[in-house]
Amino acid sequence: MEFNESQKRAVRHCDGPMLLLAGPGSGKTTVITHRIKYMTEEHGVRPDNILVITFTKAAANEMKGRFQELCPGTRGVTFGTFHSVFFWMLRNAYNYTAANIVTDSEKYGAIRDSIDRHGFRYDSQEDFAKNVVGEIGNVKSGRVSLENYESTTMKLEDFRIVCDEYENFLRRCGKIDFDDMLVFTYELLSERPDILKLIAKQRQIFKGVSPNIDFYSGFVYDMLNIPRELYTPLFAIARIAGWSAHRLEELITTDKIIRPAYKSLVSKKEYIEREER
């Protein structure tokens, strides 16, 4: 494939973090897969030191398939979603299995049982349960204290009761949900250096981290503080609108938001009014 100059620079960039912003159909996957090839073949990066994270399983599988077509003899690169990679860590640390992941029917059943048991009545009970589940997810993934959270779905005291009973249900059944995967992995990376060293030893990872990563609900910002022997992550992402908004927010609210350092690989262009394009 013939790359343009910006794509060539993205493929060959190996000195520190790099943020790749590109729209749909612009060749992001191709650039990322060739970048992995370049890192392993030209810079001697071990494939099992490269982690590629995407948001969906389909995207991860496509990325993996494209890379295997490009480098059929290269094995060891890890492709996955946030949740699959995090669950891999939890499985190694705490011996979790797929049986420990709560199903949607179990989750909604526990929420509805709690609502019915206390006689909470709100309009559209079916949508109401979904909204409650969503709010519980926001509390957990955002690591927000219930004392500091104002529910928009139900009375504050009612919400706290349902939330507490749902957590008790999970612990009683030995289950975790997808939000727990984020929180437990955060706690693992923050509080268990012994586990991290064990994982690093298993994967024979002894080099520093070169983070090239976007952030899921603010969670992975903190992940950038993980011990440097754990991973050299490579992250493929296409959230151009989100990153543009983040950059504007950074410029407007100085020092309020922490963003990763990044290097622009494109030359500046004058803005052209819509009518003149």
Secondary structure, 3 states (H helix, E strand, C coil): CCCCHHHHHHHHCCCCCCCCCCCCCCCHHHHHHHHHHHHHHHCCCCHHHEEEEECCHHHHHHHHHHHHHHCCCCCCCEEEEHHHHHHHHHHHHHCCCHHHECCHHHHHHHHHHHHHHCCCCCCCHHHHHHHHHHHHHHHHHCCCCHHHCCCCCCCHHHHHHHHHHHHHHHHHHCCECHHHHHHHHHHHHHHCHHHHHHHHHHCCCCCCCCCCCCCCCCHHHHHCCCCCCCCEEEECCCCHHHHHHHHHHHHHCCCCCCCCCCCCCCCCCCCCCHHHC
